[in-house]
């Protein structure tokens, strides 16, 4: 399965949530590969606690490979290289977790036929090794998104692979509108995919939304505010639900809603069981949301499939 993580804006939690998705899916026994296609700002190595990888990937990462500079992109076994102690002591039945990092100073680039061919060849090779390939894309209608649409089009070579698109957004009016525009707007994923030969109905069906940093108004500190402020927040929340529904990104199309998590506000990191039950620094609701996202990703019934 090929999973594309997209967002219209930066700061949506796309990369850190995508990394957590890959981590929890691997814990469940799947072999997972994470490709950092955020060419402008690759950060996956930091989220997986691989501090040396950023320098190692310079000239050897995905950007260099797609540009034809590196014959094979750098591969990193997260379990063996990470400095995160919880990942070192994972369960024995965990699957593989491999990162293909981006080059630290790669930057965006115009997509040509050679880039496309290298991308397709790479993913086809990886597909023989891994159950799930998560591709973290640059924000907006970037060249990375264009590359993904071209590679998965009928003419691109990856059309036969099961593909799913996750569009991430924060729970604000601007982010909801931007996510809807990225997916369904005049220059959005569905329209751009159709221009490349994708079936627009199939592409639309392959898109789900992930809401990030969503406050739980029934829990402290949100429920401890004054009556007027609480009523105003409830009104805003209802207005956002209405806006999301009107724009086609309502609850029926939401695959996960990640709570506002203080740990993730301070540090882009993986959320582990130990963070919740041993260190007591993260909320159980956040862990549940992340593990639920990993499970729902492969539940075909939630995607209209059997």
ABEGO torsion letter per residue (X at the ends): XBBBBBBABBGAGAAAAAAAAAAAAAAAGBBBBBBBABAABBAAAAAAGBAAAAAAABGABAAAAAAGABABBBBBBAAAABABAAAAABBAABBBBBBBBBBAAAEBBBBBAAAAAAAAAAAAAAAAABABBBBBBBBEBBAAAAAAAAAABAAAGAAABBBBBBBBBBBBAAAAAAAAAAAABAABAAAAAAAAGBBAAAAAAABBBBBBGBBBAABOAAAABBAAAAAAAAAAAAAAAAAAAAAGABAAABABBBBBBAAAAABBBBBBAAAAAAAGABBAAAAAAAAAAAAAAABAAAAGBX
